[in-house]
Amino acid sequence: MDYFRNDTEAATVGGLTIENGIGDVSVHGSLSFKADGASLEMLRALQRRLSDMEIALASVIEEGAFEEAVGVQALETIANPFD
């Protein structure tokens, strides 16, 4: 997958969907791992995908292909109105 460079690719690992975008990647879903060989293979597949994504992100940043992402503001803690 050519991460961060097109919006035409998607992949699945177990119950996760990885959707490629131009300048972003979205991951949706959930995974459950058991103490078995199938879970180990699923975990290894996820690890490979994340490693590839990390390499692609570092490359995109190094190239300056996209502007810096806007920082996410910290969440404000407020009193529970039901207390």
C-alpha positions in Angstrom: 0.0 0.0 0.0 1.3 3.4 -0.9 0.4 5.1 2.4 -0.4 8.8 2.5 -0.2 9.1 -1.2 -3.6 8.1 -2.7 -7.2 7.6 -1.6 -7.9 4.5 -3.6 -6.5 1.8 -1.3 -7.8 0.0 1.7 -6.7 -3.2 3.6 -8.0 -5.3 6.4 -6.3 -7.1 9.2 -8.8 -9.2 11.2 -11.5 -6.7 12.2 -9.5 -3.6 11.4 -9.9 -1.7 8.2 -7.0 0.6 7.1 -8.1 3.3 4.7 -5.5 5.2 2.8 -5.9 8.8 2.0 -3.9 11.7 0.5 -2.0 13.0 3.5 -3.8 10.7 6.1 -4.6 7.1 6.9 -7.6 6.0 9.0 -7.9 2.8 11.0 -11.3 1.6 12.0 -12.6 -1.5 13.8 -11.4 -3.8 16.6 -9.2 -6.8 17.1 -9.4 -9.6 19.6 -6.3 -11.8 20.2 -6.4 -15.3 21.6 -3.6 -17.5 22.7 -3.4 -19.3 19.4 -1.5 -19.4 16.1 -4.1 -17.5 14.1 -3.9 -14.6 16.5 -0.2 -14.6 16.3 -0.3 -14.4 12.5 -2.9 -11.6 12.7 -0.7 -9.6 15.1 2.3 -10.1 12.9 0.3 -8.9 9.8 -0.8 -5.8 11.8 2.8 -5.2 12.9 4.0 -5.3 9.3 1.3 -2.9 8.2 2.1 -0.4 11.0 5.8 -0.7 10.3 5.2 0.1 6.6 3.0 3.0 7.5 5.7 4.4 9.9 8.3 4.2 7.1 5.9 5.9 4.7 5.0 8.6 7.2 8.7 9.4 7.9 9.3 9.6 4.2 6.3 12.0 3.6 7.5 14.2 6.4 11.1 14.3 5.2 9.9 15.2 1.7 7.7 18.0 3.1 5.0 16.6 0.9 2.2 17.9 3.2 1.9 20.8 5.6 2.3 20.1 9.3 -0.9 18.8 10.8 -2.8 21.2 13.0 -2.2 20.5 16.6 -5.0 18.9 18.6 -6.0 20.9 21.6 -6.0 19.2 24.9 -9.4 18.2 26.2 -10.8 20.4 28.9 -12.1 18.6 32.0 -15.4 19.9 33.3 -17.5 19.0 36.3 -20.1 16.3 35.7 -23.5 18.1 35.6 -25.2 15.0 37.0 -23.2 15.0 40.2 
